[in-house]
Amino acid sequence: MRSLHRHLTPSFTAVALACTLLGFAPASQAQAPQLPPPDATNPVTLQLMQGFPPVPDKIVRLANILKYPNVRWAAQHLRELGPTAAIWRGAAAPSALPAAPRALPDTLAFADDKGAPTTLADWQKATYTDALLVLHRGCVVYERYHIGMQPQQPHVLWSMSKSLVGLLVTELIQEGSIDASARIVRYLPELANSAWADATVQQTLDMTTSVKYAEDFADPTSGVFQYLAAAGLQPARPGSNGAKSMAEHLPTVQKDGEHGTAFAYKSVDTEVLGWLLQRVTGKSYATLLSERIWSKLGTQEDAYVFADANGGQSTSVGVNATLRDLGRLGEMLRSNGRFNGQQIVSPATIAELRKGADPAQFSKAPGTAMRAGYSYHNQWWIPHDADGTFEAKGLMGQHIHINPAAELVVVKFSTHPVPNTAFTHALDRQAFAALAKAVR
C-alpha cells in the first residue's frame, strides 16, 4: 500500500470505511499505514461545518463522509446529513449513574500490545477516541470527551447497532414470538427468491448464511455499494438503476453455497433480522427499541436511527446514541437483564447471548486470525475468555465491552483512520484487561 501522509487519501479511506461497515478488511488493509497525528484530524480545529454557511471545502455531506477526517464530524452529527427516526427515551426521569468514590486516573499505566508502556490517556489518543466511559458496579469511574464531543450528543454506533438487533430478536425468541429454527421466509415471504429462502433465523443471527455478496471495493457496481446506496448512506452511482431502499434491495441478494457451514460477516443479514422484527411485532424498529429497551433503561436522551429514502430504518449500522445511555445499556446486560428497578430483558436472553457459537466456524472467515478463540453469536462478539466477557463492536474501533467477573462496563466511541476494529483489537484488549485489573 502506498504510504499515507499527514491526511489519509480519500481512496484509501473510502475503501476501508466501506469495508468495515460490513466486515473485515483485506489483509493488505490490515498492514500498518502511516497514520495522521490525532490532533491533525480534530474537526473543531479543522473548522469542519463551522460558519454560516461553512466555506465550501469544510462542508460535510453523506457524499464525502468517506473522505477522512470528515467522518470525525459526521459521527457526531449524522442526523444533520439525512433522514432519521427518533428512538424515544420515554417520559420518566433519567436513571442514576452515580460517580464512584474513587475515579481512575488518566495516568493509569499498562503495557500495550507490543509490550511498551502506555497510559489510559495515551491509549485514547492513539486510537482516535471521541469519548470513553468506564463503569464499575454501575458507578462511573472514568468519563472523558474529546474533539468537541458533548455528553448529550448522540454518536453513530455503526455496527454496534447490530447487537441491539440481536438483543431484541433473542428476547422475542425466548418469549416464543420467533422460532430460531424456522426459515426466514416463514416471516418474510418476500425473500422467497433470495439468499435467505432456505436460511434459518439462527443462521442469520450467527451470520453463517452463505450469500452472494461481493465486497469488491474497486468495483462500484459490487454488492457493498448497492447496499450502502439502498440504505441511503451513500449516493447511488450515476446512472444506476439499483434499489432505493433496503426492502427493495434484500430480495435481489442471492445465495452462494450452503448455509450453516462458516461465519461470514454481512450487514445484510442484520437488515433481514431488522425487517423480521418489524414484521413480527407490527412496529417500527425505532418504536420497538424505545418500548422494549430505551424507555425502560431511564436513558437521558432520545437515540435515533438513520432511514432510507422510503423511511426504512437502517438497523444494521444506523443507530445513534449518547455515551452514558450506552453505559446504562451495558450495565443492564452486565446485571443479567435487570436495571432501573426492573427486569428489562430476561436472564435467559443474557445467557443465550453469552454462550456464544462455534469458534471453529468463526475461524473460517478471512481476517479473523487476530480474534482467535472468538465466536459470533446472535450479533454479539464472544471472546470465550476466563471472565466471560461479551462485546458489541463498531466501525473505527468502537466498543461496548462487558466483563461480568470484574463487574465492569466500558463504552468507547472512536473514529480511527483505519476503520476495521481489528486494527486496534490487540491494543484495545490490553486496555480492557488493565481496566478490569484496576477496578477489581
PAKOLLO-441399 format. One record per residue (C-alpha): residue number from 0; z negated, y negated, x negated. Coordinates in steps of 0.5 Angstrom, whole numbers, plus 2048, in hexadecimal, padded with zeros to 3 digits. Example, Ala and Ser with C-alpha at 12.3 -4.5 7.8 and 13.67 -1.06 7.14 Angstrom:
// PAKOLLO-441399
<site n="0" z="7F0" y="809" x="7E7"/>
<site n="1" z="7F2" y="802" x="7E5"/>
END
This chain:
// PAKOLLO-441399
<site n="0" z="800" y="800" x="800"/>
<site n="1" z="802" y="7F9" x="7FE"/>
<site n="2" z="7FC" y="7F5" x="7FB"/>
<site n="3" z="7F8" y="7F1" x="800"/>
<site n="4" z="7F6" y="7EA" x="7FE"/>
<site n="5" z="7F2" y="7E5" x="801"/>
<site n="6" z="7F4" y="7E6" x="808"/>
<site n="7" z="7F7" y="7EC" x="80A"/>
<site n="8" z="7FE" y="7ED" x="80C"/>
<site n="9" z="800" y="7ED" x="814"/>
<site n="10" z="804" y="7F3" x="813"/>
<site n="11" z="7FE" y="7F7" x="810"/>
<site n="12" z="7F9" y="7F5" x="815"/>
<site n="13" z="7FE" y="7F6" x="81B"/>
<site n="14" z="7FF" y="7FD" x="819"/>
<site n="15" z="7F7" y="7FE" x="817"/>
<site n="16" z="7F5" y="7FB" x="81D"/>
<site n="17" z="7F9" y="7FF" x="822"/>
<site n="18" z="7F7" y="805" x="81E"/>
<site n="19" z="7F0" y="804" x="81F"/>
<site n="20" z="7F1" y="802" x="826"/>
<site n="21" z="7F3" y="809" x="828"/>
<site n="22" z="7F0" y="80D" x="822"/>
<site n="23" z="7F1" y="80F" x="81B"/>
<site n="24" z="7F5" y="80B" x="815"/>
<site n="25" z="7F9" y="80F" x="811"/>
<site n="26" z="7F7" y="811" x="80A"/>
<site n="27" z="7FA" y="80B" x="807"/>
<site n="28" z="7F7" y="806" x="80B"/>
<site n="29" z="7F0" y="809" x="809"/>
<site n="30" z="7F1" y="807" x="802"/>
<site n="31" z="7ED" y="801" x="800"/>
<site n="32" z="7F1" y="7FB" x="800"/>
<site n="33" z="7EF" y="7F4" x="7FD"/>
<site n="34" z="7EB" y="7F1" x="803"/>
<site n="35" z="7EB" y="7EA" x="804"/>
<site n="36" z="7E4" y="7E7" x="803"/>
<site n="37" z="7E0" y="7E7" x="809"/>
<site n="38" z="7DF" y="7DF" x="809"/>
<site n="39" z="7E6" y="7DE" x="809"/>
<site n="40" z="7E7" y="7E1" x="810"/>
<site n="41" z="7E2" y="7DE" x="814"/>
<site n="42" z="7E5" y="7DB" x="81A"/>
<site n="43" z="7E1" y="7D5" x="81A"/>
<site n="44" z="7E2" y="7D2" x="813"/>
<site n="45" z="7EA" y="7D4" x="814"/>
<site n="46" z="7E9" y="7D0" x="81B"/>
<site n="47" z="7ED" y="7D5" x="81F"/>
<site n="48" z="7EE" y="7D3" x="826"/>
<site n="49" z="7EA" y="7CC" x="825"/>
<site n="50" z="7EC" y="7C5" x="827"/>
<site n="51" z="7EF" y="7C3" x="82E"/>
<site n="52" z="7F4" y="7C6" x="82D"/>
<site n="53" z="7F4" y="7CA" x="827"/>
<site n="54" z="7F9" y="7C9" x="822"/>
<site n="55" z="7FF" y="7CE" x="822"/>
<site n="56" z="7FD" y="7D2" x="81C"/>
<site n="57" z="7F6" y="7D3" x="81F"/>
<site n="58" z="7F8" y="7D6" x="826"/>
<site n="59" z="7F6" y="7DD" x="827"/>
<site n="60" z="7F9" y="7E1" x="82C"/>
<site n="61" z="7FA" y="7E8" x="82E"/>
<site n="62" z="801" y="7E8" x="82B"/>
<site n="63" z="7FE" y="7E6" x="824"/>
<site n="64" z="7F7" y="7E9" x="824"/>
<site n="65" z="7F9" y="7EF" x="81F"/>
<site n="66" z="7FA" y="7EA" x="81A"/>
<site n="67" z="7F3" y="7E9" x="816"/>
<site n="68" z="7EF" y="7E6" x="817"/>
<site n="69" z="7F1" y="7E3" x="81E"/>
<site n="70" z="7ED" y="7EA" x="821"/>
<site n="71" z="7E7" y="7E7" x="81E"/>
<site n="72" z="7E7" y="7E1" x="823"/>
<site n="73" z="7EA" y="7E6" x="828"/>
<site n="74" z="7E5" y="7EB" x="828"/>
<site n="75" z="7E0" y="7E6" x="82B"/>
<site n="76" z="7E5" y="7E2" x="830"/>
<site n="77" z="7E9" y="7E8" x="833"/>
<site n="78" z="7E9" y="7E6" x="83A"/>
<site n="79" z="7EC" y="7DF" x="838"/>
<site n="80" z="7F2" y="7E3" x="836"/>
<site n="81" z="7F4" y="7E7" x="83C"/>
<site n="82" z="7F1" y="7E9" x="843"/>
<site n="83" z="7EA" y="7ED" x="843"/>
<site n="84" z="7E6" y="7EF" x="849"/>
<site n="85" z="7DE" y="7EE" x="849"/>
<site n="86" z="7D9" y="7F3" x="848"/>
<site n="87" z="7D3" y="7F0" x="84C"/>
<site n="88" z="7CC" y="7F0" x="849"/>
<site n="89" z="7C9" y="7F0" x="850"/>
<site n="90" z="7C4" y="7EB" x="853"/>
<site n="91" z="7BE" y="7EE" x="84F"/>
<site n="92" z="7BA" y="7EA" x="849"/>
<site n="93" z="7BC" y="7ED" x="842"/>
<site n="94" z="7B8" y="7F3" x="840"/>
<site n="95" z="7B4" y="7F1" x="83A"/>
<site n="96" z="7B6" y="7F3" x="832"/>
<site n="97" z="7B0" y="7F0" x="82F"/>
<site n="98" z="7AF" y="7EF" x="828"/>
<site n="99" z="7AC" y="7F4" x="823"/>
<site n="100" z="7A5" y="7F1" x="820"/>
<site n="101" z="7A9" y="7F2" x="819"/>
<site n="102" z="7B0" y="7F1" x="818"/>
<site n="103" z="7B5" y="7F4" x="813"/>
<site n="104" z="7B7" y="7EF" x="80D"/>
<site n="105" z="7BE" y="7ED" x="80B"/>
<site n="106" z="7BC" y="7F0" x="804"/>
<site n="107" z="7BB" y="7F7" x="807"/>
<site n="108" z="7BD" y="7FB" x="801"/>
<site n="109" z="7C1" y="801" x="801"/>
<site n="110" z="7C7" y="805" x="7FD"/>
<site n="111" z="7CE" y="804" x="7FF"/>
<site n="112" z="7D3" y="80A" x="800"/>
<site n="113" z="7D5" y="809" x="7F8"/>
<site n="114" z="7CD" y="809" x="7F6"/>
<site n="115" z="7CD" y="802" x="7F5"/>
<site n="116" z="7C7" y="7FE" x="7F7"/>
<site n="117" z="7C8" y="7F9" x="7FD"/>
<site n="118" z="7C4" y="7F6" x="803"/>
<site n="119" z="7C5" y="7F5" x="80A"/>
<site n="120" z="7C8" y="7EE" x="80A"/>
<site n="121" z="7CD" y="7F1" x="805"/>
<site n="122" z="7CF" y="7F7" x="809"/>
<site n="123" z="7D0" y="7F2" x="80F"/>
<site n="124" z="7D4" y="7ED" x="80B"/>
<site n="125" z="7D8" y="7F3" x="807"/>
<site n="126" z="7DA" y="7F6" x="80E"/>
<site n="127" z="7DC" y="7EF" x="811"/>
<site n="128" z="7D6" y="7F0" x="816"/>
<site n="129" z="7D7" y="7EB" x="81C"/>
<site n="130" z="7D0" y="7ED" x="81F"/>
<site n="131" z="7CA" y="7F2" x="81E"/>
<site n="132" z="7C4" y="7F5" x="822"/>
<site n="133" z="7BF" y="7FA" x="820"/>
<site n="134" z="7BA" y="7FC" x="825"/>
<site n="135" z="7B4" y="801" x="823"/>
<site n="136" z="7B1" y="804" x="829"/>
<site n="137" z="7B4" y="7FF" x="82E"/>
<site n="138" z="7B2" y="7F9" x="82A"/>
<site n="139" z="7B6" y="7F4" x="826"/>
<site n="140" z="7B5" y="7F5" x="81E"/>
<site n="141" z="7BB" y="7F1" x="81C"/>
<site n="142" z="7C1" y="7ED" x="81F"/>
<site n="143" z="7C6" y="7E9" x="81C"/>
<site n="144" z="7CC" y="7E5" x="81E"/>
<site n="145" z="7D2" y="7E3" x="819"/>
<site n="146" z="7D9" y="7DF" x="81A"/>
<site n="147" z="7D7" y="7DB" x="820"/>
<site n="148" z="7D5" y="7E1" x="824"/>
<site n="149" z="7CF" y="7DF" x="829"/>
<site n="150" z="7CA" y="7E3" x="82D"/>
<site n="151" z="7CD" y="7E2" x="833"/>
<site n="152" z="7D4" y="7E3" x="831"/>
<site n="153" z="7D8" y="7EA" x="833"/>
<site n="154" z="7DB" y="7ED" x="82D"/>
<site n="155" z="7E1" y="7F2" x="82F"/>
<site n="156" z="7DF" y="7F9" x="82E"/>
<site n="157" z="7E6" y="7FC" x="82C"/>
<site n="158" z="7E5" y="804" x="82C"/>
<site n="159" z="7DD" y="804" x="82D"/>
<site n="160" z="7E0" y="803" x="834"/>
<site n="161" z="7E2" y="80A" x="834"/>
<site n="162" z="7DB" y="80C" x="834"/>
<site n="163" z="7D9" y="808" x="83A"/>
<site n="164" z="7DE" y="80C" x="83E"/>
<site n="165" z="7DC" y="813" x="83B"/>
<site n="166" z="7D5" y="811" x="83D"/>
<site n="167" z="7D7" y="810" x="845"/>
<site n="168" z="7DB" y="816" x="845"/>
<site n="169" z="7D6" y="81A" x="842"/>
<site n="170" z="7D1" y="817" x="847"/>
<site n="171" z="7D6" y="819" x="84D"/>
<site n="172" z="7D7" y="820" x="84A"/>
<site n="173" z="7CF" y="821" x="84A"/>
<site n="174" z="7CF" y="81E" x="852"/>
<site n="175" z="7D4" y="823" x="854"/>
<site n="176" z="7DA" y="81E" x="855"/>
<site n="177" z="7DE" y="820" x="850"/>
<site n="178" z="7E0" y="827" x="84D"/>
<site n="179" z="7E0" y="827" x="846"/>
<site n="180" z="7E4" y="82E" x="846"/>
<site n="181" z="7E9" y="82B" x="84B"/>
<site n="182" z="7F0" y="829" x="84A"/>
<site n="183" z="7F1" y="821" x="849"/>
<site n="184" z="7F7" y="822" x="84F"/>
<site n="185" z="7F1" y="824" x="854"/>
<site n="186" z="7EF" y="81D" x="854"/>
<site n="187" z="7F6" y="819" x="851"/>
<site n="188" z="7FC" y="81D" x="854"/>
<site n="189" z="800" y="817" x="852"/>
<site n="190" z="7FF" y="81A" x="84B"/>
<site n="191" z="802" y="821" x="84D"/>
<site n="192" z="808" y="820" x="849"/>
<site n="193" z="805" y="81D" x="843"/>
<site n="194" z="801" y="820" x="83D"/>
<site n="195" z="7FB" y="821" x="841"/>
<site n="196" z="7FE" y="825" x="846"/>
<site n="197" z="7FA" y="82B" x="844"/>
<site n="198" z="7F5" y="828" x="840"/>
<site n="199" z="7ED" y="828" x="842"/>
<site n="200" z="7E8" y="823" x="843"/>
<site n="201" z="7E4" y="826" x="83D"/>
<site n="202" z="7EA" y="826" x="838"/>
<site n="203" z="7EC" y="81F" x="83A"/>
<site n="204" z="7E5" y="81D" x="839"/>
<site n="205" z="7E5" y="820" x="832"/>
<site n="206" z="7EC" y="81E" x="830"/>
<site n="207" z="7EE" y="825" x="82F"/>
<site n="208" z="7F4" y="824" x="833"/>
<site n="209" z="7FB" y="824" x="830"/>
<site n="210" z="7FF" y="81E" x="831"/>
<site n="211" z="806" y="81C" x="82F"/>
<site n="212" z="803" y="815" x="82D"/>
<site n="213" z="807" y="812" x="827"/>
<site n="214" z="802" y="80E" x="822"/>
<site n="215" z="808" y="80B" x="81E"/>
<site n="216" z="807" y="804" x="81D"/>
<site n="217" z="80D" y="803" x="819"/>
<site n="218" z="811" y="804" x="820"/>
<site n="219" z="810" y="7FF" x="825"/>
<site n="220" z="812" y="804" x="82A"/>
<site n="221" z="80D" y="809" x="829"/>
<site n="222" z="807" y="80B" x="82E"/>
<site n="223" z="802" y="807" x="82B"/>
<site n="224" z="806" y="800" x="82C"/>
<site n="225" z="807" y="803" x="833"/>
<site n="226" z="800" y="804" x="834"/>
<site n="227" z="7FE" y="7FD" x="832"/>
<site n="228" z="803" y="7FA" x="836"/>
<site n="229" z="801" y="7FD" x="83C"/>
<site n="230" z="7FA" y="7FC" x="83B"/>
<site n="231" z="7FC" y="7F4" x="83A"/>
<site n="232" z="7F9" y="7F4" x="834"/>
<site n="233" z="800" y="7F2" x="830"/>
<site n="234" z="806" y="7EF" x="833"/>
<site n="235" z="80C" y="7F4" x="835"/>
<site n="236" z="811" y="7F5" x="830"/>
<site n="237" z="817" y="7F0" x="831"/>
<site n="238" z="81C" y="7F4" x="836"/>
<site n="239" z="817" y="7F9" x="837"/>
<site n="240" z="817" y="7FD" x="83E"/>
<site n="241" z="810" y="800" x="83D"/>
<site n="242" z="80B" y="801" x="841"/>
<site n="243" z="807" y="7FA" x="843"/>
<site n="244" z="800" y="7FE" x="845"/>
<site n="245" z="7FC" y="804" x="843"/>
<site n="246" z="7FD" y="807" x="84A"/>
<site n="247" z="805" y="807" x="848"/>
<site n="248" z="804" y="809" x="841"/>
<site n="249" z="800" y="80F" x="841"/>
<site n="250" z="804" y="813" x="846"/>
<site n="251" z="80A" y="813" x="841"/>
<site n="252" z="806" y="815" x="83B"/>
<site n="253" z="808" y="81D" x="839"/>
<site n="254" z="805" y="823" x="837"/>
<site n="255" z="806" y="825" x="82F"/>
<site n="256" z="802" y="82C" x="82E"/>
<site n="257" z="7FC" y="830" x="831"/>
<site n="258" z="7F6" y="82C" x="834"/>
<site n="259" z="7EF" y="82E" x="831"/>
<site n="260" z="7F1" y="830" x="82A"/>
<site n="261" z="7F0" y="82A" x="826"/>
<site n="262" z="7ED" y="823" x="826"/>
<site n="263" z="7F2" y="81D" x="826"/>
<site n="264" z="7EF" y="816" x="828"/>
<site n="265" z="7F3" y="813" x="82D"/>
<site n="266" z="7F1" y="80D" x="831"/>
<site n="267" z="7F6" y="80F" x="837"/>
<site n="268" z="7F1" y="815" x="838"/>
<site n="269" z="7EC" y="810" x="83A"/>
<site n="270" z="7F0" y="80C" x="83E"/>
<site n="271" z="7F1" y="812" x="842"/>
<site n="272" z="7EA" y="813" x="843"/>
<site n="273" z="7E9" y="80C" x="845"/>
<site n="274" z="7EE" y="80D" x="84A"/>
<site n="275" z="7EB" y="813" x="84D"/>
<site n="276" z="7E4" y="810" x="84D"/>
<site n="277" z="7E7" y="80A" x="852"/>
<site n="278" z="7EB" y="810" x="856"/>
<site n="279" z="7E5" y="814" x="857"/>
<site n="280" z="7E0" y="80E" x="859"/>
<site n="281" z="7E5" y="80A" x="85C"/>
<site n="282" z="7E2" y="804" x="858"/>
<site n="283" z="7E5" y="800" x="852"/>
<site n="284" z="7E3" y="801" x="84B"/>
<site n="285" z="7DF" y="7FA" x="84B"/>
<site n="286" z="7DB" y="7FC" x="851"/>
<site n="287" z="7D9" y="803" x="850"/>
<site n="288" z="7D7" y="801" x="849"/>
<site n="289" z="7D3" y="7FB" x="84C"/>
<site n="290" z="7D0" y="7FF" x="851"/>
<site n="291" z="7CE" y="805" x="84D"/>
<site n="292" z="7CC" y="802" x="846"/>
<site n="293" z="7CD" y="7FB" x="845"/>
<site n="294" z="7C8" y="7F8" x="84B"/>
<site n="295" z="7C3" y="7FE" x="84A"/>
<site n="296" z="7C2" y="7FC" x="843"/>
<site n="297" z="7C0" y="7F5" x="844"/>
<site n="298" z="7C5" y="7F2" x="840"/>
<site n="299" z="7C5" y="7EB" x="83E"/>
<site n="300" z="7CD" y="7E9" x="83F"/>
<site n="301" z="7D3" y="7EC" x="843"/>
<site n="302" z="7D7" y="7F0" x="83F"/>
<site n="303" z="7DF" y="7F0" x="840"/>
<site n="304" z="7E5" y="7F5" x="840"/>
<site n="305" z="7EC" y="7F3" x="83E"/>
<site n="306" z="7F1" y="7F4" x="843"/>
<site n="307" z="7F9" y="7F6" x="843"/>
<site n="308" z="7FE" y="7F2" x="847"/>
<site n="309" z="7FC" y="7F6" x="84D"/>
<site n="310" z="7F5" y="7F5" x="84D"/>
<site n="311" z="7F4" y="7FC" x="84A"/>
<site n="312" z="7EE" y="7FC" x="845"/>
<site n="313" z="7EE" y="7FE" x="83E"/>
<site n="314" z="7E9" y="803" x="83E"/>
<site n="315" z="7EA" y="806" x="837"/>
<site n="316" z="7EA" y="7FF" x="833"/>
<site n="317" z="7E9" y="7F9" x="837"/>
<site n="318" z="7E1" y="7F9" x="839"/>
<site n="319" z="7DE" y="7F2" x="836"/>
<site n="320" z="7D6" y="7F2" x="836"/>
<site n="321" z="7D0" y="7EE" x="832"/>
<site n="322" z="7CD" y="7F1" x="82C"/>
<site n="323" z="7C6" y="7F1" x="830"/>
<site n="324" z="7C9" y="7F4" x="836"/>
<site n="325" z="7CC" y="7FA" x="832"/>
<site n="326" z="7C5" y="7FA" x="82F"/>
<site n="327" z="7C2" y="7FC" x="836"/>
<site n="328" z="7C7" y="801" x="837"/>
<site n="329" z="7C6" y="804" x="830"/>
<site n="330" z="7BE" y="804" x="832"/>
<site n="331" z="7BF" y="808" x="839"/>
<site n="332" z="7C3" y="80D" x="835"/>
<site n="333" z="7BE" y="80E" x="830"/>
<site n="334" z="7B9" y="80E" x="835"/>
<site n="335" z="7BC" y="814" x="839"/>
<site n="336" z="7BF" y="810" x="83E"/>
<site n="337" z="7B9" y="80C" x="840"/>
<site n="338" z="7B9" y="805" x="83F"/>
<site n="339" z="7B6" y="7FE" x="843"/>
<site n="340" z="7B1" y="802" x="847"/>
<site n="341" z="7B7" y="807" x="84A"/>
<site n="342" z="7BB" y="80D" x="848"/>
<site n="343" z="7C2" y="80B" x="848"/>
<site n="344" z="7C5" y="811" x="846"/>
<site n="345" z="7C3" y="818" x="846"/>
<site n="346" z="7C0" y="81B" x="840"/>
<site n="347" z="7C5" y="821" x="841"/>
<site n="348" z="7CA" y="81C" x="83F"/>
<site n="349" z="7C7" y="81A" x="839"/>
<site n="350" z="7C6" y="821" x="837"/>
<site n="351" z="7CD" y="822" x="838"/>
<site n="352" z="7D0" y="81C" x="834"/>
<site n="353" z="7CB" y="81E" x="82E"/>
<site n="354" z="7CD" y="826" x="82E"/>
<site n="355" z="7D4" y="824" x="82B"/>
<site n="356" z="7DA" y="828" x="82B"/>
<site n="357" z="7DD" y="82D" x="825"/>
<site n="358" z="7DD" y="829" x="81E"/>
<site n="359" z="7E3" y="82E" x="81C"/>
<site n="360" z="7E7" y="82C" x="822"/>
<site n="361" z="7E6" y="825" x="820"/>
<site n="362" z="7E7" y="826" x="818"/>
<site n="363" z="7EE" y="828" x="81A"/>
<site n="364" z="7F0" y="821" x="81C"/>
<site n="365" z="7F3" y="81D" x="816"/>
<site n="366" z="7EF" y="818" x="813"/>
<site n="367" z="7E8" y="81B" x="815"/>
<site n="368" z="7E6" y="81D" x="80E"/>
<site n="369" z="7E1" y="817" x="80D"/>
<site n="370" z="7DE" y="819" x="813"/>
<site n="371" z="7DD" y="821" x="811"/>
<site n="372" z="7D8" y="824" x="816"/>
<site n="373" z="7D9" y="81F" x="81C"/>
<site n="374" z="7DC" y="821" x="822"/>
<site n="375" z="7DE" y="81D" x="828"/>
<site n="376" z="7DB" y="81F" x="82F"/>
<site n="377" z="7DC" y="81B" x="836"/>
<site n="378" z="7DF" y="815" x="832"/>
<site n="379" z="7D9" y="815" x="82D"/>
<site n="380" z="7D8" y="816" x="826"/>
<site n="381" z="7D3" y="81B" x="824"/>
<site n="382" z="7D1" y="81C" x="81C"/>
<site n="383" z="7CD" y="822" x="81D"/>
<site n="384" z="7C8" y="820" x="819"/>
<site n="385" z="7C1" y="821" x="818"/>
<site n="386" z="7BF" y="81B" x="81C"/>
<site n="387" z="7C3" y="81D" x="822"/>
<site n="388" z="7C7" y="816" x="821"/>
<site n="389" z="7CD" y="814" x="826"/>
<site n="390" z="7D1" y="80F" x="826"/>
<site n="391" z="7D7" y="80A" x="829"/>
<site n="392" z="7DC" y="807" x="824"/>
<site n="393" z="7E1" y="802" x="825"/>
<site n="394" z="7E6" y="7FE" x="821"/>
<site n="395" z="7E5" y="7FB" x="81B"/>
<site n="396" z="7DE" y="7FE" x="819"/>
<site n="397" z="7DA" y="7FD" x="820"/>
<site n="398" z="7D5" y="802" x="822"/>
<site n="399" z="7CF" y="804" x="827"/>
<site n="400" z="7CB" y="808" x="822"/>
<site n="401" z="7C5" y="80C" x="826"/>
<site n="402" z="7C0" y="810" x="822"/>
<site n="403" z="7BB" y="813" x="826"/>
<site n="404" z="7B7" y="816" x="821"/>
<site n="405" z="7B6" y="80F" x="81E"/>
<site n="406" z="7B5" y="80C" x="825"/>
<site n="407" z="7BB" y="807" x="822"/>
<site n="408" z="7C1" y="804" x="825"/>
<site n="409" z="7C6" y="800" x="821"/>
<site n="410" z="7CB" y="7FC" x="824"/>
<site n="411" z="7D1" y="7F9" x="820"/>
<site n="412" z="7D7" y="7F4" x="821"/>
<site n="413" z="7DC" y="7F4" x="81C"/>
<site n="414" z="7E3" y="7F1" x="81A"/>
<site n="415" z="7E4" y="7F4" x="814"/>
<site n="416" z="7EB" y="7F3" x="811"/>
<site n="417" z="7ED" y="7FB" x="811"/>
<site n="418" z="7EB" y="7FD" x="818"/>
<site n="419" z="7EB" y="804" x="817"/>
<site n="420" z="7E3" y="805" x="818"/>
<site n="421" z="7E4" y="80B" x="813"/>
<site n="422" z="7E5" y="806" x="80D"/>
<site n="423" z="7DE" y="804" x="80D"/>
<site n="424" z="7DB" y="80A" x="810"/>
<site n="425" z="7D7" y="80D" x="80A"/>
<site n="426" z="7D4" y="806" x="809"/>
<site n="427" z="7D2" y="805" x="810"/>
<site n="428" z="7CF" y="80C" x="810"/>
<site n="429" z="7CB" y="80A" x="80A"/>
<site n="430" z="7C8" y="803" x="80D"/>
<site n="431" z="7C6" y="807" x="814"/>
<site n="432" z="7C2" y="80C" x="80F"/>
<site n="433" z="7BF" y="806" x="80C"/>
<site n="434" z="7BD" y="803" x="812"/>
<site n="435" z="7BA" y="80A" x="815"/>
<site n="436" z="7B6" y="80A" x="80F"/>
<site n="437" z="7B4" y="803" x="80F"/>
<site n="438" z="7B1" y="804" x="817"/>
<site n="439" z="7AE" y="80B" x="816"/>
END
